[in-house]
Amino acid sequence: MITVRAAPTSANLGPGFDCLAVTLDLGDVVMETSFEEGGSGINVIPEGWGRETLPQDSSNLVARAFSHFARQKGLQLPDGLVIHSHNGIPIGSGLGSSAAAIVSGLLAAREYYNESVSMEEMANMALALEGHADNTTAALFGGLVVLTVQDEKVVYRSYPAARLPVVVVRPEFTLSTRAARKALPKQVPFKNAVSSVGNTALLVDALQTGDMDLLRKVYRDSLHQPYRLPLIPGAAQAAQAGLDAGAAAVVLSGAGPSLICFTIHNQEEVAGAMQEGFAKAGLKSQAYFGFTADKPALVMAA
């Protein structure tokens, strides 16, 4: 049996649109998937988030990633494969559940076939499946990743992330990636682009060193958040409430709808204020407490 544990991830982190992501330690919010030969074809047993809606055959994303690896390397799929996938990462939350599924399938396949495949090649396989590289690259390497995509290949660097306390507030609201992308403008003012470049560069330093004062100054974004926050009822109010309660920074986690908040003190108070902001817009929400972390996906072979 092969088991893979993949952490949740948060991308963008404010100004780092499509180029920054970090792994998170949110306790039980993790995906643990086991793979063993048996039966006929590929059978997936989903548990946790998505257990009633996710496919239970080869069309499941974890299974698709496993099969993609085999095809890319010219290998034959096993006659029968049973995948037990326990997903503790809320689906469609902005916490990288699809990235965790893809990385789990790819890493399990590499272990199963005992193939010597570089992590760079694994990152490119993940990109082909996900369509963007931020969450998948963070899930593979752990910590803070800085990346771009050139000629359909991931160019990246991975850095240790400071262990910063975070609060994630997830409203009970569905925001599709397509809707979040569609909301973005085709052009932005030049000064906004310049501001984003500078803030992103300094944000990388703040997340590596744990400099909360610097983080407080450079988390602001003008490329995607002003256009996405209005799509989520109460999100702008919840973000402001978190700041008013003492948070150093509050940003969308990925495209949302979750908000991730960096705060050293008063985590419970900050979370409560943000949840109240969503409640005023008629949305229930759940708060998760944890840290930024260096948690690459872990493969355990029996």
HELIX and SHEET records of a PDB file:
HELIX    1   1 LEU A   61  GLN A   72  1                                  12    
HELIX    2   2 SER A   97  TYR A  113  1                                  17    
HELIX    3   3 MET A  119  GLU A  130  1                                  12    
HELIX    4   4 ASP A  134  PHE A  141  1                                   8    
HELIX    5   5 THR A  177  LYS A  182  1                                   6    
HELIX    6   6 PHE A  190  THR A  209  1                                  20    
HELIX    7   7 MET A  212  VAL A  218  1                                   7    
HELIX    8   8 GLN A  225  ARG A  228  1                                   4    
HELIX    9   9 LEU A  229  LEU A  231  5                                   3    
HELIX   10  10 ALA A  235  ASP A  244  1                                  10    
HELIX   11  11 GLN A  267  LYS A  280  1                                  14    
SHEET    1   A 5 GLY A  41  GLY A  48  0                                        
SHEET    2   A 5 GLY A  80  ASN A  87  1                                        
SHEET    3   A 5 MET A  31  GLU A  37 -1                                        
SHEET    4   A 5 ILE A   2  ALA A   6 -1                                        
SHEET    5   A 5 LEU A 298  ALA A 301 -1                                        
SHEET    1   B 4 THR A   9  ALA A  11  0                                        
SHEET    2   B 4 LEU A  20  ASP A  25 -1                                        
SHEET    3   B 4 LEU A 144  GLN A 150 -1                                        
SHEET    4   B 4 LYS A 153  TYR A 159 -1                                        
SHEET    1   C 6 THR A   9  ALA A  11  0                                        
SHEET    2   C 6 LEU A  20  ASP A  25 -1                                        
SHEET    3   C 6 SER A 285  ALA A 293 -1                                        
SHEET    4   C 6 PRO A 165  PRO A 171 -1                                        
SHEET    5   C 6 LEU A 259  PHE A 262 -1                                        
SHEET    6   C 6 ALA A 249  LEU A 252 -1                                        
END                                                                             
